[in-house]
Every structure is written in C-alpha cells, then in structure tokens.
Amino acid sequence: LLDFDQFENEYDNGGGMSGGREGSDSDDYDAEYGQGSEKGALYDAYNLLHTLAQDFEKPFDAPAVVVVGHQSSGKSALIEALMGFQFNQVGGGTKTRRPVALRMQYNPRCTHPKCFLQGDDGIERPKTLQEIQEYIEAENLRLERDPVRSFDSREINVRMEYKYCPNMILIDTPGLIAAPRVPRGRNAGQANAQQRALAASAREAERLVVAKMRCPDYIILCVEDTMDWKHGATREIVQKADPDLSRTVIV
C-alpha cells in the first residue's frame, strides 16, 4: 500500500518519483490555483495520479470528450473556457472543417501555453499558438475550395501544456449546419444551387460528427442553444450515436 499523504509530501519536495515539483515553483501560483486552494489541490492530485501511472507503467488515460454543437452555439467559447485561453476564432460560420483533438496537460511550470502540433508524418513538433491557428485556417481554406468534399474526418492533433488546464482530451468537431429544407417533388426546381450546396454540406458535417460520437469510450458534450429543450436540434443528432444519452452531458 502507498501512503498517499507521505508520497505527496516527498513529491512536492523534489524527492521520490521523477517530475517532482520544486518548492520554489509554488511562488508562481496565484491565490486561486496556489497551494492551499481547492482548485490547486485538485489539479495537483490529478496530475500526481498521472505521474504515478507513468512511473509505474500503468494505463491511466485522460478522459476524452467530444464536443458537439451547431454553428454559433457557443461551442468554441466553451472549449476555450475549459482550456483557459483563447485558441481559435470565436464567431459564426464554419471555423473547423477537420476535427481538432486537443490533448491538454496540466503543467504548473507553464505560465504560458506550450503547444505542439502533430504533422502528417506523425511527428510532433513545437509550434506557436499563431502557427497552429494558421495551419487550421489553411486546412479550412483547402477544404472550402475542394470540389469533392467540404469536411475531412482526419483529426488535427494538438498537445498543449498549461498551468490552468486539466489533464483531458477535447475533440472539437465541425459545427453542425442548420440548413433550410430543400424543396422536393414538384417544388424541387425552386431550390437554387446555393441552397443545395448548403444542404449537402450540412449532411456531410452531420455524418462526420455522428461517426466521431459513435466511439463508445468518448464522453459527448452537447452544446445546445435553444429555448425548447424538448426539441433540441443538437440533442436529436447526438441521439443518433447515443440514443439514451447515457454518456452525454448537455450544456
């Protein structure tokens, strides 16, 4: 058996396992996240469990949360609130045409976010926040001009270390599109090319998001911007992957 309190004291004093925190680093903590604060103790305890798992070579996966919502529902703002800093553009329209997997790691030494981007060759490289944003925008532009498809199911893998984020994985999916219904039958000719293209993009985005939600290990965070909770548009799409909402949290 491991005496958790004794181990934590040794760990904080720099002894025991690798990656221990030096006592002088505690001076950088602010009142909200510092030693003795509730949030600081929670983050330290969770980070300690991760360190123990690594040192003893035991599996301890961070929870993976797939975030789903319609465009302009507040999905990006919620993700950035969880991350602790602004990561991407916030606003209407399609901002993400590929899912972005954000692997967040709590690091009390990082007073500013440290970001890493995994390239197409599978190698992770350090990048500035601006460089990652530019890469995502370039991918959005490429898919916007693609004559065959508007979205790509391949994830953009980003890892970041920061003092104010928890150990978890957030998967930011493309925003669902509330496209108007395209007339059928005798009225089919009334739909113009723009309406048809928008409806096709909406179906493509929905297929991608539903496929991503079907992973049984993912927690689904459903961001619903509605006054009618009985007929939530995002919730209805979520139920295509999680019919009884057993692993879904609705915000």
C-alpha positions as CSV (number, residue, x, y, z in Angstrom):
1,L,0.0,0.0,0.0
2,L,1.1,3.6,-0.7
3,D,0.7,6.3,1.8
4,F,-0.6,9.0,-0.4
5,D,0.0,11.9,2.0
6,Q,3.6,10.8,2.6
7,F,4.2,10.3,-1.1
8,E,2.7,13.7,-1.9
9,N,5.0,15.5,0.6
10,E,8.1,13.8,-0.8
11,Y,6.9,14.5,-4.3
12,D,6.4,18.2,-3.6
13,N,9.9,18.4,-2.0
14,G,11.5,17.1,-5.2
15,G,12.2,13.6,-3.9
16,G,10.7,10.2,-5.0
17,M,9.4,10.0,-8.5
18,S,10.7,11.9,-11.5
19,G,8.9,15.1,-12.4
20,G,8.6,16.3,-8.8
21,R,7.7,19.9,-8.3
22,E,10.4,22.2,-6.8
23,G,9.3,24.2,-3.7
24,S,10.2,27.5,-5.3
25,D,7.7,26.9,-8.1
26,S,4.9,27.4,-5.7
27,D,5.7,31.1,-5.6
28,D,4.3,31.4,-9.1
29,Y,0.9,30.2,-8.1
30,D,-1.8,32.8,-7.7
31,A,-4.5,32.8,-5.0
32,E,-7.0,30.8,-7.0
33,Y,-4.7,27.9,-8.1
34,G,-2.0,28.1,-5.5
35,Q,-1.1,25.8,-2.7
36,G,-3.9,25.5,-0.2
37,S,-6.5,26.5,-2.7
38,E,-9.2,24.0,-3.7
39,K,-8.6,24.1,-7.4
40,G,-4.8,23.9,-7.0
41,A,-5.2,20.8,-4.7
42,L,-7.5,19.2,-7.3
43,Y,-5.1,19.8,-10.2
44,D,-2.1,18.6,-8.2
45,A,-3.8,15.4,-7.1
46,Y,-5.0,14.6,-10.6
47,N,-1.5,15.4,-12.0
48,L,0.1,13.2,-9.4
49,L,-2.0,10.3,-10.4
50,H,-0.9,10.7,-14.0
51,T,2.8,10.8,-12.8
52,L,2.3,7.7,-10.7
53,A,0.8,5.9,-13.6
54,Q,3.7,6.8,-15.9
55,D,6.4,5.9,-13.4
56,F,4.8,2.5,-12.6
57,E,3.9,2.0,-16.3
58,K,0.2,1.6,-15.6
59,P,-2.5,2.7,-18.0
60,F,-4.2,5.9,-16.9
61,D,-5.9,7.5,-19.9
62,A,-7.1,11.1,-19.7
63,P,-10.9,11.3,-20.3
64,A,-11.8,12.1,-23.9
65,V,-14.7,14.5,-24.5
66,V,-16.1,15.0,-28.0
67,V,-17.7,18.5,-28.2
68,V,-20.8,18.8,-30.5
69,G,-22.9,21.8,-31.4
70,H,-24.4,23.8,-34.1
71,Q,-22.6,26.8,-35.6
72,S,-22.8,29.9,-33.3
73,S,-24.0,27.8,-30.4
74,G,-21.1,28.9,-28.1
75,K,-19.1,25.7,-28.7
76,S,-15.8,27.4,-29.3
77,A,-16.2,29.7,-26.3
78,L,-17.0,26.8,-24.0
79,I,-13.9,24.9,-25.2
80,E,-11.7,27.9,-24.6
81,A,-13.2,28.3,-21.1
82,L,-12.1,24.7,-20.4
83,M,-8.6,25.4,-21.9
84,G,-8.0,28.6,-20.0
85,F,-7.0,30.7,-23.0
86,Q,-8.3,31.7,-26.5
87,F,-7.3,29.1,-29.0
88,N,-9.3,29.7,-32.2
89,Q,-11.6,32.3,-33.7
90,V,-14.9,32.7,-32.0
91,G,-17.9,33.5,-34.0
92,G,-20.4,32.3,-36.7
93,G,-19.7,30.3,-39.8
94,T,-17.6,27.2,-40.3
95,K,-14.4,27.6,-38.3
96,T,-13.4,23.9,-38.2
97,R,-13.6,21.7,-41.2
98,R,-11.5,18.9,-39.6
99,P,-11.9,17.7,-36.0
100,V,-9.3,19.2,-33.7
101,A,-8.1,16.8,-31.0
102,L,-6.8,19.0,-28.1
103,R,-4.7,17.0,-25.7
104,M,-4.4,19.2,-22.6
105,Q,-1.8,18.5,-19.9
106,Y,-1.7,20.3,-16.6
107,N,1.8,21.7,-16.1
108,P,2.3,24.0,-13.1
109,R,5.5,25.4,-14.5
110,C,3.9,26.7,-17.7
111,T,2.6,30.2,-17.0
112,H,2.0,30.5,-20.8
113,P,0.6,27.7,-23.0
114,K,3.2,25.5,-24.7
115,C,1.8,24.0,-27.9
116,F,2.8,21.1,-30.1
117,L,1.3,20.1,-33.5
118,Q,1.5,16.5,-35.0
119,G,2.4,16.6,-38.6
120,D,1.1,14.4,-41.4
121,D,4.3,12.3,-40.8
122,G,3.1,11.5,-37.3
123,I,5.9,13.5,-35.7
124,E,5.0,16.1,-33.0
125,R,6.7,19.5,-33.3
126,P,6.6,22.6,-31.0
127,K,4.6,25.4,-32.6
128,T,3.4,28.8,-31.5
129,L,-0.3,29.3,-31.0
130,Q,-0.4,31.5,-34.1
131,E,1.3,28.9,-36.2
132,I,-1.3,26.3,-35.2
133,Q,-4.1,28.7,-35.9
134,E,-2.6,29.4,-39.3
135,Y,-2.4,25.7,-40.0
136,I,-6.1,25.2,-39.1
137,E,-7.1,28.2,-41.2
138,A,-5.1,26.8,-44.2
139,E,-6.9,23.4,-43.9
140,N,-10.3,25.2,-43.7
141,L,-9.4,27.1,-46.9
142,R,-8.2,24.0,-48.7
143,L,-11.5,22.1,-47.9
144,E,-13.6,25.1,-48.7
145,R,-12.1,25.1,-52.2
146,D,-12.3,21.3,-52.6
147,P,-14.8,20.4,-55.3
148,V,-15.5,16.9,-53.9
149,R,-15.9,17.4,-50.1
150,S,-16.2,20.2,-47.6
151,F,-15.0,18.4,-44.5
152,D,-12.3,15.9,-43.6
153,S,-12.6,13.3,-40.8
154,R,-8.9,13.2,-40.1
155,E,-8.1,14.8,-36.7
156,I,-5.7,17.7,-36.3
157,N,-3.7,16.6,-33.2
158,V,-2.6,19.4,-30.9
159,R,-1.0,18.9,-27.5
160,M,-0.6,21.7,-25.0
161,E,0.8,22.2,-21.6
162,Y,-0.5,24.9,-19.3
163,K,-0.9,25.9,-15.7
164,Y,-4.6,26.4,-15.9
165,C,-5.9,23.4,-17.9
166,P,-6.7,19.9,-16.6
167,N,-5.5,16.6,-18.0
168,M,-8.0,15.7,-20.6
169,I,-8.6,15.4,-24.3
170,L,-11.1,17.6,-26.0
171,I,-12.2,16.8,-29.6
172,D,-13.6,19.9,-31.3
173,T,-15.9,18.7,-34.1
174,P,-17.1,20.8,-37.0
175,G,-20.1,22.9,-36.2
176,L,-23.4,21.4,-37.3
177,I,-25.2,23.4,-40.0
178,A,-28.8,24.3,-39.7
179,A,-29.6,24.3,-43.4
180,P,-33.0,25.2,-44.8
181,R,-35.1,22.3,-46.2
182,V,-34.6,21.8,-49.9
183,P,-37.9,21.5,-51.8
184,R,-38.7,18.1,-53.2
185,G,-41.1,16.8,-55.7
186,R,-42.9,19.4,-57.8
187,N,-41.2,22.2,-56.0
188,A,-37.7,20.8,-56.4
189,G,-36.9,23.3,-59.1
190,Q,-37.3,26.2,-56.7
191,A,-34.1,25.4,-54.8
192,N,-31.1,27.3,-56.1
193,A,-27.6,25.9,-56.3
194,Q,-26.5,27.7,-53.1
195,Q,-29.3,26.1,-51.1
196,R,-28.4,22.7,-52.4
197,A,-24.8,23.1,-51.6
198,L,-25.6,24.2,-48.1
199,A,-27.8,21.2,-47.6
200,A,-25.1,18.9,-48.9
201,S,-22.6,20.5,-46.5
202,A,-25.0,20.1,-43.6
203,R,-25.4,16.4,-44.3
204,E,-21.7,15.9,-44.7
205,A,-20.9,17.6,-41.4
206,E,-23.6,15.6,-39.6
207,R,-22.2,12.3,-40.9
208,L,-18.7,13.2,-39.7
209,V,-19.9,14.3,-36.3
210,V,-22.1,11.2,-35.8
211,A,-19.3,8.9,-36.8
212,K,-17.0,10.6,-34.3
213,M,-19.6,10.3,-31.5
214,R,-20.1,6.6,-32.1
215,C,-16.8,5.7,-30.2
216,P,-18.1,4.2,-27.0
217,D,-15.2,5.5,-25.0
218,Y,-16.0,9.2,-25.7
219,I,-18.0,11.4,-23.4
220,I,-20.2,13.6,-25.5
221,L,-20.6,17.3,-24.6
222,C,-23.7,18.5,-26.4
223,V,-23.8,22.3,-26.6
224,E,-27.5,23.3,-27.2
225,D,-28.5,26.8,-27.9
226,T,-32.3,26.6,-27.7
227,M,-35.3,27.7,-25.6
228,D,-37.2,24.4,-26.5
229,W,-35.4,21.7,-24.7
230,K,-38.0,19.1,-25.8
231,H,-37.0,19.5,-29.4
232,G,-33.3,20.4,-29.2
233,A,-31.8,20.1,-32.7
234,T,-28.3,19.2,-31.5
235,R,-29.6,16.7,-29.0
236,E,-31.6,14.9,-31.7
237,I,-28.4,14.4,-33.7
238,V,-26.5,13.3,-30.6
239,Q,-29.1,10.6,-30.0
240,K,-28.2,9.0,-33.4
241,A,-25.0,7.9,-31.7
242,D,-26.1,7.8,-28.1
243,P,-29.9,7.1,-28.1
244,D,-30.4,7.1,-24.3
245,L,-27.9,9.9,-23.7
246,S,-26.1,7.6,-21.2
247,R,-22.7,9.2,-22.0
248,T,-23.9,12.7,-22.9
249,V,-23.7,15.9,-21.0
250,I,-26.0,18.6,-22.3
251,V,-25.0,22.3,-21.8
